[in-house]
């Protein structure tokens, strides 16, 4: 995390040894909100990692719930390695058995949102297709915009209502991901 303002406090981890050892969750708390940086495991390398991903998601939804009713708004930002809906992935009909678009992963996103969070980017771009944040390095996927939207801002409802602009910043060609920037009017 980079910040122009020093946070009140920073916490690493979510109290699960293997997750914390892999450095997958960090939180910075400020006067008016909390921001979390999340890097969910990918399950693309096989069953063991897919099982770890599902374990992470199971534990993370419980972790996230504690912030829903907190008076201080929160946003979970980062790579969740899941495309929630068919418009979040190119060629969805061929991806239903692929980690990152499995029915149980997609259901997890729905369940997480139902606990009291909002997909801020999607709220500001409802129904808009071909907006992706990750592209494979193969087959000129980025140049052809054959991507996946797997990077999110999942905010508590109060904070989500303060979002005024959302952009996937493809101009920053830094990696196989593009930054997802949200401007909040606090």
C-alpha positions in Angstrom: 0.0 0.0 0.0 1.1 3.5 -0.8 -0.6 6.5 0.9 0.0 10.2 1.0 -1.6 10.2 4.5 -0.2 8.3 7.4 -2.8 5.8 8.6 -3.9 5.7 12.2 -2.9 2.0 12.2 -1.9 -0.8 9.9 -2.7 -4.5 10.5 -1.3 -7.4 8.6 -3.2 -10.6 8.2 -6.7 -11.9 9.3 -5.7 -14.3 12.0 -5.3 -17.4 9.8 -1.7 -18.7 9.9 -1.3 -19.9 6.4 -3.1 -16.8 4.9 -1.0 -14.5 7.1 2.2 -16.2 6.2 1.5 -15.7 2.5 0.8 -12.0 3.2 -2.7 -11.9 1.6 -4.4 -9.3 3.7 -3.3 -5.9 5.0 -5.4 -3.1 6.4 -4.8 0.6 6.8 -7.2 2.6 9.0 -7.8 6.3 8.6 -10.1 8.8 10.3 -13.0 8.2 8.0 -12.5 4.7 6.6 -10.5 1.5 6.4 -8.9 0.2 3.3 -7.8 -3.4 2.9 -5.4 -4.8 0.3 -6.4 -8.4 -0.6 -4.6 -11.0 -2.7 -6.8 -14.1 -2.9 -5.1 -17.3 -3.9 -5.3 -18.5 -7.4 -6.5 -22.1 -8.0 -5.1 -22.4 -11.6 -2.2 -24.5 -10.6 -4.2 -27.5 -9.5 -6.5 -29.1 -6.9 -4.3 -28.3 -3.9 -4.2 -24.5 -4.6 -7.9 -24.6 -5.5 -8.7 -26.1 -2.1 -6.6 -23.4 -0.5 -8.4 -20.8 -2.4 -11.8 -22.1 -1.3 -10.5 -22.3 2.3 -9.4 -18.7 2.1 -12.7 -17.6 0.7 -14.6 -19.4 3.5 -12.5 -17.8 6.1 -12.5 -14.4 4.4 -16.2 -14.1 4.3 -16.3 -14.6 8.0 -13.5 -12.0 8.5 -15.3 -9.5 6.3 -18.6 -9.7 8.0 -17.2 -8.1 11.1 -16.8 -4.8 9.2 -20.3 -4.6 7.7 -22.0 -3.0 10.7 -19.0 -1.1 12.0 -19.6 2.7 12.0 -16.4 3.2 10.1 -16.8 2.3 6.4 -14.4 -0.2 4.8 -13.3 -1.2 1.4 -11.6 -4.4 0.3 -9.5 -3.8 -2.7 -7.4 -6.2 -4.7 -7.1 -9.4 -6.7 -9.8 -11.8 -5.7 -9.0 -14.1 -8.7 -12.7 -14.5 -9.5 -14.9 -13.2 -12.3 -18.3 -12.7 -10.7 -20.6 -12.5 -13.8 -20.5 -13.5 -17.4 -19.8 -9.9 -18.5 -16.6 -10.0 -16.3 -14.9 -12.5 -18.5 -14.3 -12.9 -22.2 -15.9 -16.0 -23.8 -17.8 -17.1 -20.7 -19.4 -20.1 -22.3 -16.0 -21.8 -22.5 -14.8 -20.8 -18.9 -17.4 -22.5 -16.6 -14.9 -25.2 -15.6 -11.9 -22.9 -15.2 -10.7 -21.7 -11.8 -11.6 -18.1 -11.4 -15.0 -18.7 -13.0 -16.2 -21.8 -11.2 -19.9 -21.7 -10.1 -18.9 -22.0 -6.4 -16.4 -19.1 -6.7 -19.0 -16.9 -8.4 -21.5 -17.8 -5.7 -19.0 -16.8 -3.1 -18.8 -13.2 -4.6 -22.6 -13.1 -4.5 -22.7 -14.3 -0.9 -20.0 -11.8 0.1 -22.0 -9.0 -1.5 -25.1 -10.2 0.2 -23.4 -9.8 3.6 -23.5 -6.0 3.1 -20.8 -5.1 0.5 -21.1 -3.5 -2.9 -19.0 -4.1 -6.1 -18.2 -0.4 -6.5 -16.8 -0.6 -10.0 -19.8 -2.5 -11.3 -22.2 -0.1 -9.5 -20.7 2.7 -11.6 -20.6 0.7 -14.8 -23.7 -1.5 -14.7 -24.0 -4.0 -17.6 -21.0 -2.6 -19.4 -19.0 -5.4 -21.1 -15.4 -5.8 -22.0 -14.1 -4.0 -18.9 -11.3 -6.3 -17.7 -8.5 -5.9 -15.2 -6.3 -9.0 -16.0 -5.1 -10.5 -19.2 -3.0 -13.6 -19.9 0.4 -13.1 -21.3 -0.5 -15.5 -24.1 -2.0 -14.9 -27.5 -1.8 -11.1 -27.3 -4.7 -11.2 -24.9 -4.3 -7.7 -23.6 -4.0 -6.2 -27.1 -7.2 -8.1 -28.1 -8.9 -7.3 -24.8 -9.5 -10.9 -24.0 -9.5 -10.5 -20.3 -11.0 -11.1 -16.9 -12.3 -8.7 -14.3 -10.8 -10.2 -11.1 -9.7 -7.0 -9.3 -12.3 -5.3 -7.1 -13.3 -2.6 -4.7 -15.8 -4.3 -2.4 -17.1 -1.6 -0.1 -19.5 -1.3 2.7 -22.7 0.2 1.4 -22.2 3.6 3.0 -18.8 4.0 1.4 -20.0 2.6 -1.9 -22.6 5.4 -2.2 -19.7 7.9 -2.0 -18.0 6.5 -5.1 -18.1 9.0 -8.0 -15.7 7.6 -10.6 -14.3 4.2 -11.4 -11.7 3.3 -14.0 -9.6 0.3 -15.1 -6.4 2.1 -15.9 -5.2 0.2 -19.0 -2.8 3.1 -19.7 -0.5 1.7 -17.0 1.1 -1.2 -18.7 2.9 -2.5 -15.6 1.9 -6.1 -15.5 -0.8 -8.6 -16.5 -3.2 -6.6 -14.3 -4.4 -3.0 -14.7 -5.1 -0.8 -11.6 -8.7 -0.4 -10.7 -9.1 3.1 -9.4 -12.1 4.4 -7.6 -12.6 8.0 -6.6 -14.7 8.5 -3.4 -16.2 11.8 -2.4 -15.7 11.8 1.4 
